[in-house]
Amino acid sequence: MLLPFYKYEGLGNDFLLIETDALGGLQLSTDQAITLCDRHRGVGGDGVLLLEVAVPSMGVINSDGSVPEMCGNGIRCAALHLARRAGESALEVTIDTVAGPHSCLVVNRPGAESVAVHMAPPSLVPSDLPLHADAPWLDHPLAVNDRTVHLTGVSFGNPHAVTFDPVGDQRFQIGPAIQSDPHFPEGVNVGFVSEHDGSSMRLDVLERGAGWTLACGTGACAAAVAAVETGRAKREQQLSIRLPGGTLMVTVGAPGDTVLMQGPARFVFRGEVEL
């Protein structure tokens, strides 16, 4: 079976986008997704986006075959694909995900495609991450690799643990240890914030199923929420989240409101692959 796909990237977080109709009623298997994402023996990517076009919905398979509930960079790419497919330079569209529906606004200017996404309201409730704890973690101390790291737990439908501790390159050892910590029964995306000044911050994210990526959209939103909830940033203020692949702008509103994420998405190429 010759399968058409579209390569997109958001701040270097890259995906193979497949329209589900092209699968002809078949399901993409875990092994097939892993092969497609292999950068040496496949097309290469951090994950596969499975996009239903008629009634927009998006599923994600990570490069290791795991299935996350949501992908912030992926949904910007999916929204841009729908705009390109419709031949529209601007498009408002709601895309459903396992984490719920997300309202997207595409402003598609040549060379400067930007997508704003109203992310689902975040949750600090431990059972929503899930997190084995009796109360939300806000700068909660956790013993990791012979040191104490302070973590804030945030859910955007997928779990995040954010630290503002100055761990430097130790993050490469600390991150995997946090991911495998029994407090997080389904694993966790780990965000390491540095260089924060109240309106901007540097962020590095170890993602479940994809490893260290150039950007993580939900991770950027989780870091912004963690900064607000711990008193490091203000609500209704646009925060600049600098990731290795570029910058996302995130605004955290009132408790229970959606979080606004804005950043680039880019179509790279179209191809076909034998499935």
C-alpha positions, 0 to 999 in steps of 0.5 A: 500500500502506497501511503501519502503523508505530509511532513510538518514541523513546529519549532523543530518538533517534526511530524509525519501527518497522515489523513486517516482517509488515506488509510482506507479504514486500516489502523496504523500499527505501533510498529509501522509508526515506529518505522515511519519515524526512524530517521535512518530506515524510515522518513524520520520524525518525532511522531505521527499525526493522524488527522481526521479531516471531515470532522477535525480530530487528531491522534498522535503516535510517538516515535517509540510507539507510545500514544500521548493524549495531546501534542501542542506542536502537533496540533498547530501543524494539524491546523496549518494543514487544514488551512492549506488544504482549504486554500485559506490564508486564515482559518479558525478551526476546532480540532478534537483530541483525547485531551478534549477539543482545542480551538485554533486560529491559523494566520498563514502568511508566506514564510511566517505561518503562525497558529494560536491555540486555546489549550484545554484548561490545565489541572493541578489535581494529582489524579488528573496527571496522574500523580501519586500524591494527596495534594497538588505539587507546587515546588514539591521536593523530590529526592532524585539521584542523591539530590532534591529537585522541586517539582510542580505537577501540571496536566494538559491532558498529558502529564508534566513535571516542571522544575525551576531548580538550576540543575544545568547539565545534570538534567540529562541524568535527572530527567530520566530518573523523574520520568521513571519515578513511581509517583508518576505511574504513567510517566511524565514529561519533564520540563527544566526552566532556566533564565526566567525573569518573570516575563520570559524563560528558557525551557528544555523538555524531556518528552515521554516517548520522544526524548529530548526534543527541540520544542514541546508545546504542552510543555511550554504551557505547563511551564507557564502555568507552573510559573504563575502558580508558584508566583514567578509570573503573572496571569494575563501576561504574555510569557516568552518561552524559549525552547531549543527550536525557537520561541512560543508565546503563552498566556495564562488566564484566570483559574479554569480558563484556557491557556493561549499558546501561539507559535509557528508551524511549517509545511516541509514536504509531501511524499508517499511511502510503502506501508 
